[in-house]
């Protein structure tokens, strides 16, 4: 998105007492793409809380804060929380130094060292059913020594409202689109769902794990990203035969199917020994390291994010389009089409790409 679009989207969804933007990587990482936490918080004038690893340090942390504050002008750093702190006395050493060195940084508290953690998968946290009690316990432990009143006070700010709609005008389609969205197919940009509600006469959501079927009057099926390639994820959907048969019926009627990342894998023949739907003549394998991670664009001008460990077994397979890192011509095929069945590794924001992707939805 451009700056006006980022502002508009933030305004649209900042309708609660506090809005939280989670920084990715370090505060300034991504400046080369104008997409760092620094760039976004400066643009929106959002107060920033820095979380610093305090293990084995106390005075040095002041030097790190000074570096963060002075590296670029216009940053909105207002407070700091220290992680991996050994004891209350360790925290007091840090706090005294920071308060001595800065009169414009609020020390909000600390997080103990050696707390319980959640397991992870190759794509993120493993939030299996029995982990939510553990998550609640860890949350309480994390918040034990953090001053939430101070944090809420820092969070107070005035957003600058944007008046004009900075995207292409939305066309209303008298069609029914169904999203496959559940614990497996869970990577759905919230604004994509809202955009589809604004753009289509009817939007329904189907849970494949619960063996719900695609409505017979659906014109388009959108299978969102998520997890399907691991044994644990695959088992959840392996016996969802009613759902699978309804998807095959939809395809046989030559209606559009759009699969994103895990949706692409699910439409393929297989991922290693896991049999998929066979609607795209592709075979994938799950590796142990990233095959793609980060922002990508293609020759059609579609932009988005890719994040996956799987890859095509036949890497010479020709597809619909390649994905490139910005300013690079070294791309590989990442989207494939068979009649009206389309799958891509690219997670795309529909609101600013829809006119480029709508042909894959039979529009």
DRENMARLO-32954 format. One line per 5 residues: number of its first residue (from 0); their letters; for each residue z negated, y negated, x negated of N, C-alpha, C. Coordinates in steps of 0.001 Angstrom, whole numbers. Example, Ala and Ser with C-alpha at 12.3 -4.5 7.8 and 13.67 -1.06 7.14 Angstrom:
<pts>
0) as) -7800,5690,-13190,-7800,4500,-12300,-7800,3300,-13200; -7080,2250,-12850,-7140,1060,-13670,-7870,-30,-12900
</pts>
This chain:
<pts>
0) xxxxx) 0,1195,-833,0,0,0,0,-1247,-868; 551,-2330,-332,422,-3608,-1017,-905,-4259,-618; -1178,-5437,-1175,-2484,-6061,-964,-2743,-6399,503; -1730,-6932,1183,-1907,-7279,2594,-2208,-6041,3436; -1565,-4914,3088,-1788,-3673,3834,-3191,-3122,3601
5) xxxxx) -3673,-3214,2354,-5036,-2772,2051,-6044,-3605,2841; -5844,-4918,2849,-6746,-5796,3605,-6737,-5461,5089; -5539,-5261,5640,-5418,-4966,7074,-6141,-3668,7416; -5952,-2635,6583,-6558,-1338,6857,-8082,-1412,6760; -8566,-2154,5756,-10017,-2313,5617,-10586,-3034,6836
10) xxxxx) -9916,-4084,7274,-10373,-4815,8464,-10394,-3909,9694; -9364,-3092,9835,-9236,-2233,11021,-10407,-1267,11150; -10859,-728,10021,-11885,318,10085,-13283,-153,9687; -13439,-1431,9354,-14772,-1949,9035,-15463,-2421,10309; -15784,-1463,11166,-16337,-1802,12475,-17747,-1223,12665
15) xxxxx) -18408,-875,11559,-19778,-356,11615,-20703,-1310,10857; -21994,-991,10838,-22954,-1863,10150,-22644,-1978,8664; -22283,-864,8059,-21953,-853,6628,-20697,-28,6425; -19784,-541,5631,-18592,209,5235,-18748,605,3776; -18436,1856,3449,-18607,2359,2090,-17258,2728,1509
20) xxxxx) -16930,2133,367,-15729,2497,-379,-16175,3270,-1605; -15668,4478,-1771,-16065,5319,-2909,-15075,5131,-4052; -15596,4703,-5193,-14750,4555,-6369,-14385,5904,-6953; -13193,5993,-7532,-12735,7236,-8157,-12635,7005,-9662; -13117,7960,-10448,-13159,7832,-11907,-14053,6646,-12264
25) xxxxx) -13773,5961,-13375,-14569,4808,-13763,-14116,3557,-13044; -14944,2503,-13122,-14726,1280,-12345,-13366,649,-12618; -12929,630,-13876,-11668,-11,-14233,-10504,967,-14361; -10764,2250,-14277,-9677,3227,-14400,-8718,3086,-13229; -7422,3001,-13544,-6404,2786,-12528,-5889,1362,-12488
30) xxxxx) -6407,487,-13377,-5907,-898,-13413,-4421,-942,-13736; -3933,31,-14516,-2518,50,-14864,-1641,284,-13637; -2248,778,-12535,-1523,989,-11281,-1981,-6,-10207; -2783,-983,-10603,-3368,-1945,-9655,-4162,-1237,-8568; -4776,-118,-8933,-5423,712,-7906,-6826,1147,-8315
35) xxxxx) -7444,444,-9253,-8801,801,-9674,-9818,334,-8635; -11049,835,-8767,-12126,337,-7912,-12307,-1167,-8117; -12129,-1623,-9341,-12203,-3066,-9630,-11156,-3831,-8834; -9904,-3368,-8854,-8830,-4077,-8144,-9117,-4164,-6648; -9565,-3055,-6076,-9773,-3017,-4621,-10971,-3867,-4220
40) xxxxx) -12076,-3756,-4965,-13273,-4530,-4601,-13060,-6026,-4819; -12299,-6379,-5856,-11969,-7794,-6087,-11099,-8327,-4951; -10089,-7550,-4563,-9187,-7956,-3483,-9944,-8190,-2179; -10855,-7265,-1862,-11566,-7318,-582,-12869,-8102,-649; -13268,-8472,-1871,-14549,-9150,-2103,-15723,-8293,-1631
45) xxxxx) -15645,-6998,-1905,-16682,-6049,-1515,-17712,-5919,-2639; -19009,-6080,-2363,-20030,-5910,-3403,-19975,-4496,-4001; -20183,-4408,-5307,-20077,-3128,-6012,-21436,-2679,-6534; -21743,-1407,-6300,-22911,-750,-6891,-22401,233,-7944; -22867,75,-9175,-22478,973,-10255,-23526,2081,-10384
50) xxxxx) -23088,3321,-10520,-23979,4442,-10807,-23738,4852,-12258; -24789,4782,-13082,-24663,5059,-14511,-25469,6286,-14921; -24892,7097,-15780,-25578,8249,-16354,-26586,7739,-17386; -27875,7985,-17130,-28939,7454,-17996,-29511,8492,-18953; -28936,9684,-18984,-29516,10737,-19817,-29515,10321,-21283
55) xxxxx) -30688,10370,-21907,-30820,10088,-23337,-30661,8635,-23715; -30776,7692,-22762,-30546,6276,-23073,-31528,5391,-22326; -31728,4166,-22836,-32376,3129,-22029,-31832,1747,-22389; -31989,1248,-23622,-31460,-73,-23971,-29927,-71,-23959; -29326,1022,-24381,-27860,1114,-24414,-27248,888,-23033
60) xxxxx) -27983,1232,-21986,-27466,1049,-20633,-27242,-429,-20316; -28060,-1293,-20875,-27845,-2728,-20708,-26531,-3159,-21347; -26234,-2577,-22500,-24974,-2900,-23174,-23777,-2453,-22341; -23900,-1289,-21708,-22819,-790,-20854,-22629,-1713,-19649; -23727,-2145,-19037,-23634,-3054,-17898,-22967,-4365,-18317
65) xxxxx) -23373,-4891,-19484,-22762,-6131,-19976,-21258,-5949,-20173; -20875,-4809,-20731,-19449,-4531,-20921,-18701,-4472,-19609; -19270,-3813,-18615,-18637,-3717,-17307,-18508,-5097,-16654; -19553,-5930,-16810,-19544,-7249,-16169,-18570,-8214,-16828; -18377,-8081,-18138,-17574,-9073,-18851,-16151,-8600,-19153
70) xxxxx) -15841,-7347,-18889,-14519,-6825,-19246,-13407,-7539,-18485; -13634,-7774,-17183,-12642,-8490,-16369,-13352,-9500,-15490; -12711,-10660,-15319,-13267,-11671,-14422,-13074,-11258,-12961; -13935,-11794,-12125,-13769,-11579,-10693,-14334,-10271,-10185; -15040,-9519,-11045,-15631,-8274,-10540,-16794,-8606,-9612
75) xxxxx) -17127,-7658,-8765,-18146,-7899,-7736,-19384,-7036,-7958; -19686,-6718,-9210,-20841,-5861,-9527,-22128,-6599,-9182; -22907,-6013,-8270,-24138,-6646,-7795,-25391,-5801,-8036; -25213,-4493,-8234,-26380,-3635,-8382,-26070,-2393,-9181; -27134,-1686,-9577,-26961,-487,-10393,-27983,570,-9988
80) xxxxx) -27537,1817,-9984,-28407,2987,-9773,-28247,3873,-10997; -29355,4408,-11504,-29311,5238,-12707,-29463,6712,-12344; -28558,7511,-12843,-28515,8949,-12555,-29039,9729,-13769; -29455,10980,-13536,-29953,11860,-14606,-31106,11216,-15370; -32064,10665,-14611,-33247,10048,-15217,-34354,11103,-15354
85) xxxxx) -34987,11139,-16542,-35945,12212,-16823,-37276,12076,-16129; -37738,10833,-15894,-39071,10621,-15312,-39183,9171,-14847; -40291,8864,-14153,-40516,7488,-13714,-40693,6546,-14905; -41373,7045,-15956,-41560,6209,-17144,-40220,5922,-17830; -39310,6892,-17838,-37956,6681,-18370,-37254,5581,-17563
90) xxxxx) -37373,5654,-16242,-36749,4638,-15395,-37339,3256,-15658; -38674,3166,-15827,-39309,1876,-16056,-38815,1237,-17346; -38591,2049,-18384,-38023,1535,-19627,-36657,895,-19382; -35825,1617,-18625,-34472,1118,-18313,-34556,-153,-17476; -35352,-96,-16420,-35457,-1203,-15464,-35945,-2481,-16151
95) xxxxx) -36973,-2367,-16974,-37514,-3534,-17656,-36461,-4197,-18538; -35654,-3365,-19216,-34632,-3911,-20103,-33530,-4616,-19315; -33080,-3965,-18230,-31995,-4546,-17435,-32447,-5849,-16773; -33669,-5872,-16225,-34162,-7082,-15577,-34392,-8204,-16579; -34697,-7853,-17819,-34838,-8843,-18887,-33481,-9447,-19258
100) xxxxx) -32443,-8592,-19254,-31120,-9022,-19725,-30253,-9674,-18652; -30523,-9371,-17358,-29641,-9864,-16290,-30464,-10418,-15133; -30052,-11589,-14653,-30719,-12139,-13470,-29843,-12026,-12229; -28679,-11390,-12389,-27758,-11262,-11253,-27398,-9807,-10955; -28157,-8875,-11495,-27952,-7447,-11226,-29226,-6877,-10629
105) xxxxx) -29114,-6273,-9452,-30256,-5678,-8773,-30380,-4210,-9190; -31556,-3851,-9721,-31803,-2444,-10050,-32286,-1760,-8774; -31478,-865,-8247,-31745,-291,-6923,-32531,1013,-6976; -32655,1609,-8175,-33443,2831,-8249,-32824,3869,-9161; -33289,5095,-8983,-32885,6160,-9907,-32807,7511,-9218
110) xxxxx) -32056,8405,-9837,-31879,9772,-9341,-32386,10724,-10411; -33219,11651,-10008,-33843,12566,-10969,-32827,13476,-11645; -33194,13870,-12830,-32408,14861,-13561,-32652,16247,-12984; -31689,17108,-13137,-31808,18544,-12799,-32054,18797,-11304; -31468,18021,-10433,-31524,18321,-9001,-30584,19480,-8685
115) xxxxx) -30797,20098,-7518,-29847,21108,-7043,-28475,20472,-6881; -27445,21284,-7006,-26085,20801,-6810,-25340,21731,-5868; -24246,21237,-5321,-23358,22068,-4518,-22344,22737,-5423; -21960,23943,-5060,-20879,24610,-5788,-19583,23854,-5545; -18597,24111,-6391,-17301,23468,-6210,-16200,24509,-6192
120) xxxxx) -15072,24114,-5620,-13874,24933,-5669,-12899,24223,-6602; -11690,24719,-6707,-10712,24079,-7581,-10229,22746,-7030; -10550,22420,-5772,-10078,21156,-5181,-11212,20243,-4731; -12458,20638,-4923,-13543,19767,-4482,-14797,20551,-4185; -15715,19938,-3425,-16970,20598,-3089,-16737,21769,-2146
125) xxxxx) -17549,22795,-2315,-17460,23983,-1467,-18463,23832,-337; -18002,23321,795,-18898,23078,1932,-18843,24228,2920; -19211,25411,2444,-19258,26549,3358,-20407,26360,4341; -20370,27131,5428,-21263,26890,6559,-22729,26744,6157; -23210,27602,5262,-24633,27603,4937,-25005,26558,3895
130) xxxxx) -24057,25666,3518,-24344,24647,2518,-24847,23345,3132; -24735,23185,4452,-25060,21887,5018,-26569,21592,4982; -27410,22617,5115,-28845,22409,4937,-29144,22007,3506; -28472,22648,2567,-28644,22311,1154,-28193,20881,886; -27099,20484,1509,-26583,19124,1347,-27598,18104,1858
135) xxxxx) -28202,18390,2987,-29211,17488,3538,-30408,17379,2594; -30822,18534,2040,-31951,18549,1088,-31623,17725,-153; -30431,17931,-710,-30034,17189,-1912,-29971,15695,-1616; -29445,15325,-439,-29355,13911,-69,-30729,13251,-70; -31716,13947,491,-33078,13399,523,-33634,13236,-886
140) xxxxx) -33348,14211,-1742,-33814,14133,-3129,-33148,12971,-3871; -31859,12769,-3625,-31119,11682,-4277,-31684,10324,-3850; -32045,10189,-2584,-32490,8902,-2042,-33976,8620,-2269; -34704,9576,-2821,-36161,9469,-2924,-36600,8200,-3657; -35881,7824,-4713,-36308,6699,-5551,-35339,5508,-5474
145) xxxxx) -34597,5399,-4379,-33623,4317,-4234,-34053,3372,-3113; -34027,2088,-3394,-34456,1062,-2443,-33296,746,-1496; -33321,1355,-315,-32221,1183,640,-32224,-204,1271; -33388,-832,1375,-33427,-2193,1924,-32684,-3157,1014; -32908,-3035,-292,-32178,-3872,-1249,-30679,-3579,-1186
150) xxxxx) -30343,-2295,-1047,-28934,-1918,-1003,-28257,-2519,226; -28942,-2454,1381,-28375,-3021,2608,-28191,-4529,2488; -29117,-5189,1799,-29004,-6637,1621,-27783,-6979,765; -27569,-6205,-303,-26400,-6416,-1158,-25112,-6190,-365; -25154,-5251,590,-23942,-4887,1339,-23472,-5977,2295
155) xxxxx) -24307,-6992,2535,-23927,-8061,3459,-22856,-8944,2825; -21752,-9099,3498,-20691,-9980,3016,-19772,-10308,4183; -18934,-11301,4003,-18009,-11712,5056,-16597,-11296,4682; -16012,-10466,5510,-14644,-10013,5254,-13656,-11089,5682; -12562,-11173,4953,-11498,-12096,5354,-10537,-11358,6272
160) xxxxx) -10416,-11826,7486,-9598,-11142,8490,-8109,-11427,8288; -7307,-10392,8469,-5860,-10556,8386,-5296,-10577,9806; -4386,-11475,10052,-3854,-11663,11398,-2579,-10859,11636; -1633,-10945,10730,-325,-10332,10940,-334,-8849,10570; 398,-8052,11320,543,-6621,11033,1493,-6469,9842
165) xxxxx) 1011,-5972,8676,1825,-6007,7456,2677,-4762,7226; 2817,-3931,8236,3660,-2744,8148,4863,-2916,9071; 5831,-2020,8928,6960,-2069,9853,6474,-1784,11273; 7133,-2402,12216,6722,-2273,13615,6744,-811,14058; 5717,-427,14802,5594,954,15278,6527,1182,16470
170) xxxxx) 7293,2242,16376,8132,2651,17501,7389,3712,18302; 7415,3593,19597,6723,4557,20450,7677,5687,20830; 7261,6937,20564,8101,8095,20861,7541,8841,22071; 8389,9120,23011,7991,9874,24197,8027,11369,23876; 7188,11742,22922,7148,13126,22448,5710,13573,22249
175) xxxxx) 5552,14893,22124,4243,15514,21952,4167,16080,20526; 3209,15596,19738,2995,16123,18390,1651,16845,18333; 1643,18024,17718,425,18826,17572,53,18912,16103; -1214,18633,15808,-1722,18735,14446,-2527,20016,14302; -2281,20763,13227,-3122,21907,12868,-4168,21366,11910
180) xxxxx) -5423,21333,12373,-6491,20647,11643,-7801,21386,11877; -8331,22009,10815,-9579,22763,10917,-10226,22809,9537; -11131,23778,9301,-11812,23850,8004,-10845,24153,6871; -9803,24916,7119,-8791,25177,6094,-7871,23972,5931; -7293,23548,7035,-6347,22430,7020,-7132,21151,7337
185) xxxxx) -7812,20638,6324,-8816,19594,6550,-8515,18274,5856; -7473,18231,5012,-7182,16998,4278,-6273,16096,5121; -6877,15377,6042,-6114,14520,6956,-6587,13087,6805; -5685,12203,6371,-6033,10781,6360,-6324,10344,7793; -7475,9726,7995,-7849,9315,9346,-6813,8366,9931
190) xxxxx) -6284,7481,9110,-5306,6534,9642,-4016,7231,10058; -3696,8375,9432,-2519,9127,9897,-2708,9593,11333; -3914,10080,11632,-4199,10505,13000,-4105,9320,13957; -4688,8190,13579,-4646,7009,14437,-3211,6508,14611; -2445,6537,13528,-1054,6099,13596,-254,6983,14552
195) xxxxx) -468,8293,14479,262,9204,15371,-135,8969,16833; -1399,8657,17072,-1831,8339,18438,-1145,7072,18950; -923,6114,18042,-255,4875,18418,1244,5100,18634; 1810,6109,17963,3268,6271,17921,3807,7304,18896; 2959,8262,19338,3436,9358,20177,2763,9331,21541
200) xxxxx) 3516,9771,22527,3005,9810,23895,1818,10745,24019; 1859,11851,23259,792,12847,23361,495,13433,21982; -792,13513,21632,-1237,14107,20369,-2315,15135,20684; -2121,16365,20204,-3141,17398,20367,-3504,17958,18997; -4705,18528,18909,-5177,19132,17664,-5487,20597,17931
205) xxxxx) -4977,21464,17055,-5147,22910,17188,-5959,23428,16008; -6923,24301,16301,-7748,24937,15277,-7208,26343,15031; -6550,26523,13877,-5944,27825,13576,-6988,28891,13311; -8114,28512,12707,-9179,29479,12417,-9717,30078,13712; -9782,29251,14768,-10249,29724,16076,-9138,30387,16883
210) xxxxx) -7967,30561,16256,-6840,31258,16874,-6295,30523,18094; -6395,29189,18072,-5812,28403,19155,-4295,28362,18981; -3577,28268,20101,-2113,28358,20033,-1468,26973,20090; -267,26888,19517,530,25675,19610,974,25501,21063; 745,24356,21693,1189,24165,23086,2699,24360,23212
215) xxxxx) 3108,24992,24269,4532,25304,24442,5380,24046,24605; 4764,22932,25045,5539,21707,25233,5503,20798,24002; 4922,21274,22907,4882,20459,21685,6284,20313,21103; 6648,19092,20743,7947,18844,20112,7876,18991,18596; 6714,18660,18019,6533,18640,16567,5178,19255,16231
220) xxxxx) 5124,20011,15138,3857,20521,14609,3662,19947,13209; 2511,19361,12976,2139,18820,11666,962,19636,11142; 1194,20420,10067,135,21218,9445,-397,20419,8260; -1631,19969,8355,-2156,19045,7347,-2615,19816,6111; -2959,19084,5058,-3344,19697,3787,-4726,20322,3843
225) xxxxx) -5097,21002,2757,-6418,21615,2679,-6433,22834,1793; -7117,23884,2261,-7290,25124,1500,-6675,26304,2257; -5769,27005,1617,-5260,28244,2194,-5044,29286,1103; -5040,28822,-163,-4628,29676,-1270,-5743,30546,-1835; -7020,30225,-1529,-8119,31045,-2036,-8385,32205,-1075
230) xxxxx) -8971,33257,-1597,-9248,34442,-763,-10162,34088,399; -11185,33260,128,-12146,32898,1168,-11478,32112,2293; -10580,31181,1924,-9875,30394,2939,-8888,31261,3709; -8169,32113,2998,-7142,32949,3617,-7760,33911,4642; -8932,34441,4340,-9597,35381,5251,-9876,34745,6614
235) xxxxx) -10129,33435,6623,-10471,32758,7876,-9312,32743,8863; -8097,32814,8341,-6919,32673,9197,-6075,33951,9229; -6454,34934,8436,-5640,36145,8283,-5369,36833,9612; -6359,36830,10506,-6208,37551,11777,-5974,36626,12971; -5577,35397,12704,-5298,34438,13795,-3872,34665,14318
240) xxxxx) -3671,35833,14892,-2305,36248,15249,-1716,35454,16410; -2537,35059,17365,-2014,34273,18487,-1490,32924,17981; -2266,32303,17090,-1818,31035,16510,-509,31237,15747; -457,32255,14903,739,32486,14087,1967,32750,14959; 1791,33550,15988,2927,33861,16875,3423,32611,17598
245) xxxxx) 2493,31737,17992,2905,30506,18675,3652,29583,17717; 3274,29602,16436,3989,28787,15441,5398,29345,15221; 5514,30685,15170,6835,31310,15019,7725,31013,16222; 7137,31042,17411,7896,30720,18625,8404,29280,18565; 7542,28378,18123,7925,26974,17977,9112,26841,17016
250) xxxxx) 9053,27567,15893,10134,27515,14897,11429,28109,15439; 11327,29216,16177,12534,29856,16733,13245,28959,17739; 12493,28062,18363,13090,27112,19301,13695,25905,18584; 13713,25997,17258,14316,24953,16410,13625,23603,16572; 12307,23653,16821,11506,22435,16881,10937,22137,15491
255) xxxxx) 10605,20884,15267,10203,20443,13927,8807,20930,13550; 8679,21351,12288,7384,21674,11682,7313,20925,10363; 6222,20184,10162,6009,19400,8941,4718,19889,8308; 4808,20481,7106,3639,21003,6407,3339,20200,5159; 2066,19838,4991,1670,18994,3865,716,19772,2959
260) xxxxx) 1135,20037,1723,334,20711,693,-85,22114,1150; -1300,22305,1664,-1663,23630,2170,-729,24048,3299; -238,23064,4056,749,23355,5094,2030,23902,4504; 2461,23346,3374,3631,23865,2652,3405,25311,2235; 2241,25590,1655,1937,26960,1220,1945,27921,2403
265) xxxxx) 1368,27474,3519,1274,28346,4690,2645,28671,5270; 3588,27772,5113,4945,28005,5629,5784,28892,4705; 5295,29149,3493,6050,29913,2496,5959,31415,2760; 6547,32198,1840,6447,33662,1931,5052,34156,1550; 4550,33614,418,3273,34141,-78,2702,33207,-1142
270) xxxxx) 1388,33351,-1338,709,32786,-2503,49,33957,-3212; 631,34358,-4343,205,35584,-5031,300,36765,-4056; -819,37432,-3745,-751,38589,-2861,-1060,38254,-1404; -1175,36980,-1089,-1536,36556,266,-264,36235,1050; -10,36995,2095,1196,36822,2895,1062,35609,3796
275) xxxxx) 2069,34745,3755,2093,33549,4587,3137,33708,5702; 3621,32608,6282,4436,32675,7487,5898,33024,7229; 6408,32795,6044,7788,33151,5723,8835,32254,6358; 8451,31045,6741,9418,30117,7343,10160,29310,6281; 9635,29287,5080,10319,28716,3924,10401,29808,2859
280) xxxxx) 11571,30020,2301,11780,31100,1335,11266,30688,-44; 9934,30619,-147,9268,30173,-1369,8108,31102,-1680; 7839,31284,-2960,6714,32097,-3417,5900,31277,-4414; 4587,31222,-4183,3706,30388,-5003,2674,31246,-5733; 2106,30662,-6775,991,31290,-7484,-85,30245,-7723
285) xxxxx) -1335,30693,-7723,-2480,29804,-7940,-2878,29853,-9408; -2864,28705,-10074,-3242,28628,-11476,-4677,28171,-11654; -5051,27917,-12897,-6425,27530,-13225,-6532,26072,-13651; -5429,25338,-13571,-5474,23928,-13927,-4523,23153,-13009; -4698,21827,-12997,-3851,20990,-12161,-2385,21162,-12538
290) xxxxx) -1552,21296,-11509,-114,21226,-11721,361,19797,-11466; -214,19168,-10442,-3,17736,-10196,-1332,17120,-9786; -1576,15895,-10249,-2738,15142,-9779,-2455,13655,-9945; -2533,12920,-8859,-2379,11477,-8939,-1334,10929,-7993; -959,9690,-8209,30,9009,-7378,1441,9426,-7799
295) xxxxx) 2282,9655,-6800,3666,10050,-7065,4603,9291,-6133; 5863,9247,-6553,6918,8701,-5695,8135,9600,-5839; 9123,9400,-4972,10335,10213,-5071,11574,9345,-4948; 12719,9985,-5057,13977,9244,-5067,14318,8644,-3708; 13578,9028,-2661,13796,8469,-1328,12897,7263,-1059
300) xxxxx) 12057,6933,-2048,11161,5796,-1888,9861,6133,-1180; 9599,7429,-955,8358,7855,-318,7273,7930,-1396; 6107,7376,-1093,5003,7372,-2053,3821,8151,-1485; 2948,8601,-2376,1771,9319,-1908,962,9895,-3046; 136,10882,-2714,-783,11479,-3669,-587,12990,-3663
305) xxxxx) -588,13592,-4844,-499,15051,-4958,-1673,15559,-5785; -2192,16737,-5393,-3436,17237,-5986,-3476,18745,-5741; -2983,19539,-6692,-2918,20982,-6425,-2864,21812,-7702; -3350,23031,-7568,-3360,24009,-8653,-2253,25050,-8495; -1645,25108,-7333,-576,26084,-7110,748,25547,-7623
310) xxxxx) 1690,26466,-7845,3042,26052,-8217,4030,27134,-7797; 5294,26750,-7718,6348,27705,-7396,6489,28731,-8502; 6654,29988,-8122,6925,31019,-9129,8310,30801,-9733; 9274,30495,-8876,10627,30155,-9343,10729,28635,-9465; 10430,28124,-10656,10392,26675,-10842,11777,26039,-10859
315) xxxxx) 12827,26860,-10843,14197,26330,-10800,14693,26140,-9378; 13855,26471,-8409,14240,26366,-7005,14575,24922,-6652; 15722,24703,-6065,16145,23360,-5680,15585,23030,-4297; 15016,21856,-4167,14403,21477,-2901,14973,20204,-2330; 14199,19573,-1475,14638,18375,-757,14499,17128,-1626
320) xxxxx) 13393,17019,-2345,13227,15891,-3271,12237,16259,-4373; 12321,15491,-5470,11416,15656,-6602,10292,14618,-6509; 9210,14873,-7238,8130,13902,-7354,8039,13419,-8794; 7860,12104,-8929,7783,11478,-10239,6501,10671,-10347; 5942,10642,-11548,4947,9622,-11840,5679,8289,-11950
325) xxxxx) 4976,7195,-11687,5614,5883,-11724,6251,5628,-13096; 7433,5073,-13097,8193,4740,-14306,8567,5970,-15143; 8609,7142,-14496,9016,8357,-15194,10181,8990,-14442; 11089,9583,-15200,12217,10277,-14559,12055,11793,-14656; 10910,12224,-15170,10673,13651,-15399,10007,14261,-14174
330) xxxxx) 10797,14485,-13124,10253,15002,-11882,10632,16445,-11632; 9870,17112,-10772,10187,18485,-10361,10161,18543,-8841; 10892,19509,-8276,10985,19616,-6818,9622,19957,-6218; 9318,19243,-5139,8011,19411,-4502,8100,19399,-2990; 9310,19382,-2435,9505,19381,-987,10695,20267,-655
335) xxxxx) 10575,21036,435,11586,22048,743,11817,22097,2252; 13066,22406,2633,13449,22354,4044,14288,23571,4399; 14051,24107,5584,14858,25186,6133,15038,24910,7620; 16261,24497,7994,16512,24043,9365,15534,22917,9702; 14662,23118,10684,13728,22064,11062,12310,22299,10540
340) xxxxx) 12186,23198,9575,10890,23458,8943,10872,22749,7591; 9875,21899,7392,9799,21099,6170,8387,21184,5601; 8311,21327,4277,7016,21336,3611,7070,20538,2331; 5967,19850,2033,5903,19014,837,4511,19058,228; 4441,18881,-1088,3152,18777,-1763,2554,17379,-1630
345) xxxxx) 3321,16419,-1142,2905,15024,-1150,2045,14693,68; 857,14169,-189,19,13602,873,478,12164,1073; 1029,11894,2237,1673,10615,2488,922,9820,3546; 800,8525,3314,281,7654,4352,1434,7298,5283; 1336,7747,6526,2443,7602,7465,2767,6148,7782
350) xxxxx) 1735,5321,7910,1940,3967,8417,2931,3177,7557; 2954,3420,6251,3891,2659,5415,5013,3516,4836; 5171,4746,5353,6262,5620,4902,7043,6240,6055; 6663,5910,7293,7137,6715,8418,8653,6658,8599; 9243,5502,8406,10695,5414,8589,11465,6250,7565
355) xxxxx) 10793,6602,6463,11438,7425,5437,11219,8914,5671; 10159,9262,6392,9867,10684,6607,10182,11161,8021; 10496,10242,8943,10630,10659,10341,11790,11613,10555; 12785,11599,9646,13895,12545,9788,13410,13986,9655; 12298,14177,8917,11735,15532,8769,10942,15960,9987
360) xxx) 10780,15035,10947,10110,15336,12204,11097,15391,13366; 12386,15416,13009,13441,15440,14029,13454,14189,14890; 13163,13061,14277,13140,11792,15022,14307,10923,14583
</pts>
